[in-house]
Structure formats: structure tokens, C-alpha cells
Amino acid sequence: MKIALHYIGNKINGEGARFADEELQLNEEKTELLLNYFLGGFKDEATHHFYSDSYLVNNPVYKTISDIFENKETFIDKSKDLGRLLFDAAENPRIQGGDFFVVYFPAEDENGTDKIGLFKTEKKESFLKIFPNESDPVEVDKGISLAKIDKAALIYNKDKETGFVLQVVDNNKNGDMYYWFEDFLKVRQRTDDYFHTQESLSIYKDFIKKQLPVEFEVSKTDQADFLNKSIAFFKEKEEFKLDEFTSEVLQDEAVIESFNNFKTDYEQDMQINVAEEFAINEAALKKASRSFKSIIKLDSNFHIYIHGDKSKITQDQDENGKFYKVYFEKEV
């Protein structure tokens, strides 16, 4: 493993950059701590790829990463180039300067994949050093918390022709959400099964909550039922097929036509193309399911969570106002 450590300030604020001429030398304990810190932040299984508005080779980070993969002897010089690109990408005075680590991870075996990691630390936290039995036993200092990396990108040495495969994290956007993903790396999410699962569920959720009530007379319980059926469909199937989904979940021809039109408009507005057939990705489904909460909010007094049979809940009105009637067999 190779590690280069540079400091990258904010050029808009008149801060400079400092570049190391040699690789960082660490003992085994410090190396393990850093590895856990670097790699522990990649929780999301969404993957990205480098892109360019013209030719891929014109993406400077992509080109520099390619050079390192092709010739490891250029590691230090190329890590400095990456630091300069990061320095030039800071066009917002709110972006914080910080330590910039470039790490080369060799493949663990002949069937493995070598990787390059780009990690930037920005937030410094106060901590106490305790010296028992001394005249001044408590000392205040500042340092990096190992709980969460601020910015990270892990580039896998595969699919070079389509921009490599990356995992990317930005936990400290500093008021500039484009700095790491767009201005520096210039990456987009890969259109794989994770992407198609994620986007299909997002399109459908928007349709049920925003478009369906506009075109059709539907109750909140109807909307909850549609959401529950959609999640059940994804959980029960291994492969998504649009025609199968619409016939089993939406059923009504007019609703199906409306959804297909909504999907087309969504793809045009977002400039994406979501496949009509793909393998359902469990990680994307699990993440999306958290937001598919079938909740009826009643003023500020009550929330009703609907998990299944909508026939067990009915709405009515009397002299006291509107009310829901809920049927159940037992309390649990």
C-alpha cells in the first residue's frame, strides 16, 4: 500500500497547498486505524463512473488515476497532480481546507482488483489529553475524529473504458454540494441494477403521491395501498418487468397509461433512462423501503400507519367531524 499526504487549502480565501515529496511511512497500528477510517465511510452501495462532456480522457482526474494504475512508480508525482486539481476546484469561499490523502491499494490476490482512494479531511474537533498525576493533568488539543470521513472516493481498476467504478462519499458539503462530486471528480451514478431499482421506486413513489391524486379520485388509503403493493412486488420478485408491475400493482388501464406518461416525462426532465427490465437490487430496495411509509397524517393529533389490507380502514363523517374506522382482531 502507498499513501501520500498533502494539505489543500482554499485558494479563494488565499490559502495555499503543501505537497509531500515522499510516501507516508506508518507503523502497523496507525495504518490499521487509517484504513478503518478511510474505508468505513462507504455505506451506500450505489456506484459511480467518471465522465466528460467531450472525451473521457479529457476528465483530468480520470486521466491521472489511469496513469497511476498503468505505472505505480508515478504515484507521488500523480498524487500531487490530484492535489492541484482539488485545489483548483475550490471556487467557493465556504469550502474548508484540509488534509488530502491519496492511497494506492494493491490487489489482495491474483483475482482481486487494485484500487485508488482519495480522502479529504476538513472538520477538526477538540479533544482532551489526560495526564494523571501531573501538575497540569488536562490538555486541550484539536484533531480529526475517526468516526466519519468528510470526503472520500474509492476507484476500482475495472471498466476503465466506461470511466472506472467508484464509490463516492461527501459528508461535509460546506454549502457547496458540487465541489467534490462535480467540480473535482466529475462523476455520475452508474446505470446498473442498483440505479434502475432506485429510480423505478422513486418514479413510482412520485407518481402515487403527486400525479395520481391530480388525475384520479383516490383516497389516502388508496395511495397507501398502492405503495404497499409496490414494495411487496419488489420484495417478492427477483426481476423487474414493467408490464408485469403495472398489471399486478396498478391494474387499471387508465392509471397504467398515466404512469407510463409520467415515467417518460420524469426521464426527460432528469435526463436519465430507466430500464423496463432489470434484476432487482436488494440493497437499493432496502434503502428505498425506508421512505415508503404509508402514513395518513390527521391534523397534528394522529398518524395512522397502514401496512396491509386497506379494507380494514374506512373513512366517514358525523356531527363531530371526519373520522376513520379501523377494524382489527387483537392488540399486539
C-alpha positions in Angstrom: 0.0 0.0 0.0 1.2 3.5 -0.8 0.0 6.7 1.0 0.6 10.3 0.0 -0.5 13.1 2.4 -0.9 16.7 1.1 -2.6 19.8 2.5 -5.0 21.5 0.3 -6.3 25.0 1.3 -9.0 27.2 -0.3 -7.4 29.3 -3.0 -10.4 31.7 -3.0 -9.5 32.6 0.6 -5.8 33.0 -0.1 -4.8 29.7 1.4 -2.1 27.6 -0.2 -1.3 24.0 -0.7 1.6 21.9 0.6 2.8 18.8 -1.2 4.8 15.9 0.2 7.7 14.5 -1.8 7.7 11.1 -0.2 5.2 8.5 0.7 3.8 8.5 4.3 5.5 5.9 6.5 3.3 4.5 9.2 3.5 1.6 11.7 1.0 -1.2 11.6 -1.2 0.2 14.3 -1.6 3.7 12.7 -2.1 2.1 9.3 -4.9 -0.1 10.5 -6.6 3.0 12.2 -6.3 4.9 9.0 -7.7 2.1 6.9 -10.7 1.7 9.1 -11.2 5.5 8.9 -10.9 5.6 5.1 -13.0 2.6 4.2 -15.6 2.7 7.0 -17.5 5.5 5.3 -18.7 3.6 2.3 -22.1 2.5 3.4 -24.1 3.2 0.2 -23.8 0.5 -2.5 -24.5 3.0 -5.3 -21.6 3.2 -7.7 -20.4 6.0 -10.0 -18.2 6.5 -13.0 -16.0 9.3 -14.3 -17.5 11.2 -17.3 -16.6 14.1 -19.6 -18.7 16.5 -21.7 -16.4 15.5 -24.6 -13.9 12.6 -24.5 -13.4 10.7 -21.3 -9.6 11.3 -21.4 -10.4 15.0 -21.0 -11.5 14.4 -17.5 -8.3 15.3 -15.6 -8.9 13.1 -12.5 -9.8 10.1 -14.7 -6.6 10.7 -16.8 -4.4 11.0 -13.6 -5.9 7.9 -12.0 -5.4 5.9 -15.2 -1.7 6.9 -15.2 -1.2 5.7 -11.7 -2.9 2.3 -12.4 -0.6 2.0 -15.5 2.6 2.9 -13.7 2.8 2.7 -9.9 6.2 4.4 -10.0 4.5 7.7 -10.8 2.4 7.6 -7.6 3.9 10.5 -5.7 4.0 12.9 -8.7 0.5 12.0 -9.8 -0.8 12.3 -6.3 0.5 15.9 -6.4 -1.4 16.4 -9.7 -4.6 15.3 -8.0 -3.9 17.7 -5.1 -3.5 20.6 -7.6 -6.8 19.6 -9.3 -8.5 19.6 -5.9 -7.0 23.0 -5.1 -8.2 24.5 -8.4 -11.7 23.0 -7.9 -12.3 25.2 -4.8 -14.3 28.1 -6.2 -16.5 28.8 -3.1 -15.1 30.6 -0.1 -17.1 28.3 2.2 -15.1 25.2 1.2 -12.8 24.2 4.0 -9.2 23.3 3.5 -7.9 20.0 4.8 -5.5 17.1 4.6 -5.7 15.2 1.3 -4.7 11.5 1.3 -4.1 9.6 -1.9 -3.9 5.9 -1.3 -3.0 3.0 -3.6 -4.4 -0.3 -2.5 -2.8 -3.3 -4.3 -5.0 -6.3 -5.2 -5.1 -8.7 -2.3 -4.6 -11.7 -4.6 -4.3 -12.5 -8.3 -8.1 -12.5 -8.7 -8.5 -9.2 -6.8 -8.7 -5.6 -8.0 -6.3 -2.8 -7.2 -7.9 0.5 -6.1 -7.0 4.1 -5.5 -8.6 6.1 -2.7 -8.9 9.9 -2.5 -9.7 11.1 1.0 -10.1 14.7 2.3 -10.4 15.6 6.0 -11.9 19.0 6.8 -13.5 19.3 10.2 -11.2 19.4 13.3 -12.7 18.6 16.7 -11.5 19.5 20.2 -10.4 16.7 22.4 -8.8 16.3 25.8 -5.4 14.7 26.6 -5.3 13.4 30.2 -2.0 13.1 32.1 -2.8 11.6 35.5 -0.6 12.5 38.5 0.9 15.6 36.7 0.6 19.2 37.8 -1.5 20.1 34.7 -3.3 16.8 34.0 -5.7 18.1 31.3 -4.6 19.4 27.9 -6.9 20.6 25.1 -6.0 19.9 21.5 -7.7 19.6 18.1 -7.7 16.7 15.6 -9.6 14.6 13.3 -12.4 12.4 14.6 -12.1 8.8 13.2 -15.9 8.3 13.4 -16.7 9.6 9.9 -14.6 10.7 6.8 -15.6 14.1 5.3 -15.0 13.3 1.7 -13.9 10.0 0.0 -13.7 8.3 -3.3 -12.6 4.7 -4.0 -11.8 4.0 -7.6 -11.7 0.3 -8.7 -9.4 -0.6 -11.5 -12.1 -2.1 -13.7 -14.3 -0.9 -16.5 -11.7 1.7 -17.5 -13.3 2.3 -20.9 -16.5 3.5 -19.3 -14.9 5.6 -16.6 -13.9 3.0 -13.9 -16.2 2.0 -11.0 -16.3 4.4 -8.0 -17.8 4.6 -4.6 -18.1 8.3 -3.5 -18.9 9.9 -0.2 -19.4 13.6 0.8 -20.4 14.0 4.4 -19.4 17.7 4.7 -20.8 19.7 1.8 -19.8 23.1 3.3 -22.6 24.8 1.5 -21.3 23.5 -1.9 -22.8 20.3 -3.0 -21.0 20.3 -6.3 -17.4 20.7 -5.2 -16.5 17.0 -4.6 -18.7 15.1 -7.0 -18.8 17.5 -9.9 -16.1 20.2 -9.8 -13.3 17.9 -8.7 -14.2 14.3 -9.6 -16.8 14.9 -12.3 -18.7 11.6 -11.7 -22.2 10.3 -12.3 -24.1 7.3 -10.9 -23.7 4.2 -12.9 -26.8 2.9 -14.6 -26.6 -0.6 -13.1 -29.3 -2.7 -11.3 -28.9 -0.6 -8.2 -29.6 2.5 -10.2 -32.6 1.1 -12.0 -34.2 -0.3 -8.8 -33.6 3.0 -7.0 -35.0 5.2 -9.8 -38.0 2.9 -10.6 -39.1 3.1 -7.0 -38.5 6.9 -6.9 -40.6 7.4 -10.1 -43.4 5.3 -8.8 -43.5 7.0 -5.4 -43.6 10.4 -7.0 -46.4 9.3 -9.3 -48.6 7.9 -6.4 -48.1 11.0 -4.2 -48.1 13.8 -6.8 -49.7 12.8 -10.1 -52.3 10.1 -9.2 -54.4 12.5 -7.0 -54.4 15.1 -9.7 -55.9 12.8 -12.4 -58.0 10.4 -10.4 -60.2 10.3 -7.4 -58.1 8.4 -4.9 -58.2 8.4 -1.1 -55.2 8.4 1.2 -55.9 4.7 1.9 -55.8 4.1 -1.9 -52.4 5.8 -2.1 -51.2 3.8 0.9 -52.4 0.6 -0.7 -50.5 1.3 -4.0 -47.3 2.0 -2.1 -47.6 -1.2 0.0 -48.4 -3.3 -3.2 -45.3 -1.8 -5.0 -42.9 -2.7 -2.2 -44.4 -6.2 -1.9 -43.9 -6.7 -5.6 -40.3 -5.7 -5.5 -39.7 -7.9 -2.4 -41.4 -11.0 -4.0 -39.7 -10.8 -7.4 -36.1 -11.3 -8.4 -36.5 -9.4 -11.7 -38.5 -6.3 -12.5 -40.6 -6.2 -15.7 -42.6 -3.0 -16.3 -45.6 -4.7 -17.9 -45.8 -7.2 -15.1 -45.5 -4.5 -12.5 -48.2 -2.2 -13.9 -50.7 -5.1 -14.5 -50.2 -6.5 -11.0 -49.9 -3.3 -9.0 -51.7 -0.5 -10.9 -54.2 -2.8 -12.8 -56.5 -0.1 -14.2 -55.7 0.8 -17.8 -56.2 4.5 -17.4 -53.8 4.5 -14.4 -51.3 2.5 -16.3 -51.3 4.9 -19.2 -50.9 7.8 -16.8 -48.0 6.2 -15.1 -46.2 5.4 -18.4 -46.6 9.0 -19.4 -45.3 10.2 -16.0 -42.3 7.9 -16.3 -41.4 9.2 -19.8 -41.7 12.9 -18.6 -39.6 12.1 -15.5 -36.8 10.5 -17.6 -36.8 13.5 -20.0 -36.7 16.0 -17.1 -33.9 14.2 -15.3 -32.1 13.2 -18.5 -31.9 9.6 -17.5 -33.1 6.3 -18.9 -34.6 3.7 -16.6 -34.7 0.2 -17.9 -38.1 -1.6 -18.2 -36.5 -4.9 -17.3 -33.7 -5.5 -14.7 -32.6 -7.6 -11.8 -33.9 -6.1 -8.6 -31.1 -4.9 -6.3 -31.8 -5.8 -2.7 -29.6 -3.0 -1.2 -31.4 -0.4 -3.3 -34.7 -1.9 -2.3 -33.9 -1.9 1.4 -32.8 1.7 1.3 -35.8 2.9 -0.7 -38.2 0.9 1.5 -37.4 3.2 4.4 -39.1 6.1 2.7 -42.2 4.1 1.5 -44.1 4.8 4.7 -47.8 4.5 4.2 -48.9 7.2 6.7 -52.1 9.1 6.9 -51.5 12.3 8.9 -54.5 13.7 10.7 -54.0 17.3 11.7 -51.4 17.4 14.4 -53.1 14.8 16.6 -52.7 11.4 15.0 -50.8 9.4 12.4 -52.2 6.2 11.0 -49.7 3.7 9.6 -51.2 1.3 7.0 -49.2 -1.9 6.4 -51.7 -4.1 4.6 -55.4 -4.7 3.9 -57.0 -1.3 3.1 -60.5 -2.8 3.6 -59.8 -2.8 7.4 -59.9 1.0 7.4 -62.8 3.2 6.3 -63.5 7.0 6.4 -66.8 8.6 7.4 -68.1 11.9 8.8 -70.6 12.8 11.5 -71.7 15.9 13.5 -68.3 15.9 15.3 -66.3 15.9 12.1 -64.4 13.4 9.9 -63.2 10.1 11.3 -61.5 6.8 10.4 -62.9 3.5 11.5 -60.2 0.8 11.9 -61.0 -3.0 12.2 -58.7 -5.4 14.0 -58.7 -8.8 15.6 -56.3 -8.2 18.5 -53.9 -5.7 20.0 -50.2 -6.6 19.9 
